[in-house]
C-alpha cells in the first residue's frame, strides 16, 4: 500500500516535512505504549481514517475492513510504535428507570431499532438522538444528556461474521458460542 503523505508537505513548514505515520495492524503482546489516539465510536468503526495522535503527529489508520476499535485496543505503527486507542468523550444519553422492567422495556425498544447500546448496572447509554430521546421519555424513563466515552455492546455474535483470518494470537479459531438447551 502506498504511503500517505501530509497534504501540507509542499508548504514547507517544519511539521510538514515528515511523512504521515501509517498504522496497519493491531498490536498483540506489547509491554509499553508510545502514543495514544482518542476517537469517538463512529470513527472507531472506520478502517480507513486520518487521525492526530496525542503527540500531535498525523497518522493514517489503514486497518482490515470491518475492524471496530475499542478503548484500550493497541495498534502497531509501521515504525514499530505502539498506539493505544482511547474512547473519546462524545455526546451521549444515559437512561435510567425506577425499576428493572421499565429499563428492560427501554432496552427492548432500542434493540428493536438496532441502536448501538452500552449496558451498565442500572443504566443504558446511547449516542445522543432527539428522536430516540422522545421515544424513551414516552416509556417513562429518565434521560440524562452528557459528554462521556461510549463503548456499546459488540452484539450477540461478536459484532460481525467470521472470516478465515479470524484467529487469535496463537493461531486458533475462536471457539463457537455454545447455547444451553432448555427442556420443554
Rosetta blueprint (number, residue, H / E / L):
1 X L
2 X L
3 X L
4 X L
5 X L
6 X L
7 X L
8 X L
9 X H
10 X H
11 X H
12 X L
13 X L
14 X H
15 X H
16 X H
17 X H
18 X L
19 X L
20 X L
21 X E
22 X E
23 X E
24 X E
25 X E
26 X E
27 X L
28 X L
29 X L
30 X L
31 X L
32 X L
33 X L
34 X L
35 X E
36 X E
37 X E
38 X E
39 X E
40 X L
41 X H
42 X H
43 X H
44 X H
45 X L
46 X L
47 X L
48 X E
49 X E
50 X E
51 X E
52 X E
53 X L
54 X L
55 X L
56 X L
57 X L
58 X E
59 X E
60 X E
61 X E
62 X E
63 X L
64 X L
65 X L
66 X L
67 X L
68 X L
69 X L
70 X L
71 X L
72 X L
73 X L
74 X E
75 X E
76 X E
77 X E
78 X L
79 X L
80 X L
81 X L
82 X E
83 X E
84 X E
85 X E
86 X E
87 X E
88 X L
89 X L
90 X E
91 X E
92 X E
93 X E
94 X E
95 X E
96 X E
97 X L
98 X L
99 X L
100 X H
101 X H
102 X H
103 X H
104 X H
105 X H
106 X H
107 X H
108 X H
109 X H
110 X H
111 X H
112 X H
113 X L
114 X L
115 X L
116 X L
117 X L
118 X E
119 X E
120 X E
121 X L
122 X L
123 X E
124 X E
125 X E
126 X E
127 X E
128 X L
129 X L
130 X H
131 X H
132 X H
133 X H
134 X H
135 X H
136 X H
137 X H
138 X H
139 X L
140 X L
141 X L
142 X E
143 X E
144 X E
145 X E
146 X E
147 X E
148 X E
149 X L
150 X L
151 X L
152 X L
153 X L
154 X L
155 X L
156 X L
157 X L
158 X L
159 X L
160 X L
161 X L
162 X L
163 X L
164 X L
165 X L
166 X L
167 X E
168 X L
169 X L
170 X L
171 X L
172 X L
173 X E
174 X L
175 X L
176 X L
177 X L
178 X L
179 X L
180 X L
181 X L
182 X L
183 X L
184 X L
